[in-house]
Amino acid sequence: MRVYADTSFIVKLLAREAGTEEALAQYRRLGRPALAFLPLHALEAENAIRAKAFHQRHSAGPHERSQISREEPVALERLSHFITRGVLVETNGDWDAACARAGDLSRRHTATTGARSLDLLHLAFALEFECELFLSTDECQAGIAASEGLEVLFVKD
């Protein structure tokens, strides 16, 4: 079964946050399938980890700041480890086809869902890769994926 995970799901596998335990349990239940990892995933995942640490540091006390400073490199190292082990498989895909498909998804869904363009791009790649299962923590994205015929595994934050 071809499985596509959006970045929100991948970040749950990398960084400890609300929903991480459920995402890990569901991923294990699926037999730990290899997941496509686009340059888009890399940018979003690394940025999400760094942004999370930035926001936490600015709202935390001194003791918590040191813990946060330790968590960020651990999550980034886990990302590198997942790539090395083949959990995340670096993939490029056809960006022109995916952008065209995302545009079509936008015309059909954004007026009623408020979908974000990057979320539609992930869905477009999942459809271009002929995936059967879509993993997400984004309710809007999961709904569109289901309406496009993908089986969805949704993990709530």
N, C-alpha and C positions, 0 to 999 in steps of 0.2 A: 504494500500500500504506500503510495506517495503521500508524504506529509509535509505541509508547509506551516511554519510557525511565524507569526508576525513578531515584530521586535518586542512588543510588550511581553509576550510569552517568553521569549529568549532571555530578556532581562530578569524575569522571575527565576529562571534557572541559574543566573549568574550572581545576583545580589539579593541578600536577605531583606525581604520587605513583606508587606501584607500579600497573601496569596502564594508566596513562594512554596510553602510546604505542599499545598494542593497541586500546584503546577508540577512540582517534582514527582509527586505520587502519580499523577495522571500520565506524565511522560514515562515513568517506569512501567506503569500498567500497559502502555502501548508497546513495550519491549524496547524502549530507547532507540527509536528510529533515527537514522541520519537526517539532518535538517539542512535544507538549502540555506546558504549564508551569502547573501549578496553584498556588494559594497554599500548598498543602502542600509542593510542590517548593521554592518560594521560601524558606519557613521552614527546611526541612531543609538545603538547599544552603548558604544563608548561614550557618546555625549550624554546619554541618560544616566550612566554611572557617575560621570563627573558632575553633572548638574545636580543630581541627588545629593552628592557629598557637599557641593557648594551650598545648597539651600539648608541642609542639615547643620553645617558648620555655623551658618549665620543665625540660626535659631536655637542653638544648643549652648549649654554651659561648658566650662573649661574641661571637666572630666569627660563629658560626652564627646567633645571635639577630638580628643585623642583617640577614642574608639572609632569615630567616623574616619579619621585619618588612616587608621589601619584597615578599615573595610574596603575603601576605594581600590587600593592596589590588589587586594585579594580578589575582588570581583573581576578586575582587568586581567589578572593572572589566570583566573578560572576560564575566562573567555579564550585566552591563548591556548590553554590546556584542552578545551573543547574542540578547538580547530585542529590541534595536533593529533588528538585521538580520533578525529573523524566524526565526532558528534555533530559539529557544524562543518558543512562541506562548502568550501568557497566556490561560488558559482557566479557567472556573469549574466546569462540570459540575454534575450533580445530586447534591448531597451526601447527601440522604436515600436515594436509590436506591443510591448507592455504599456507604453505611454498611450498608444492609440486605444488599447483596450480599457485603460483607466479612464480615458476621456469618454468612452462609451458608457462605462459604469457611472461616471459622474452625471451624464445626461439622464440616465435612467433612475438614479437613486438619490443624488445630493439634494434635490428640491424637497424631498420628503424625509430625509434622514439627517441632513447637515454633515454628511461624510467629509472627512479631510482628504486632500489630494494624496498624501503619503499613504494613508490607509487604503485608498483605492488602488494605488500603485502596487502595494503588497498583494491585494486580491487579484490584480491583473497578472502578476507573476505566478501566483498559485494556479490560476486558470491556464496560463501559458505553459506551465510545467505539467499540466494535466494531473494535478494533485487531487486526491480523493478526500483528504482530511485537512482541515484548517484549524490551527491552534491559536487562540487569542484570549486576551483579557479585556478586549474592547467590545462592549455590547453592540454598538452600532455596526462595527466592522463584522462582527460575528453574524448579525442579522442579515447583512448584505451577502455575506458568504453563503449562508443557508439559502437565501433566495436565488442564488446563482447555481445551486445544485451541489455545493460542497457539504460534506458532513462536517460538523463543527464541534470542537471541544472548547467550551468556554469556561474559563476560570475567573471567578469574580475576585476583585481586590479585597 
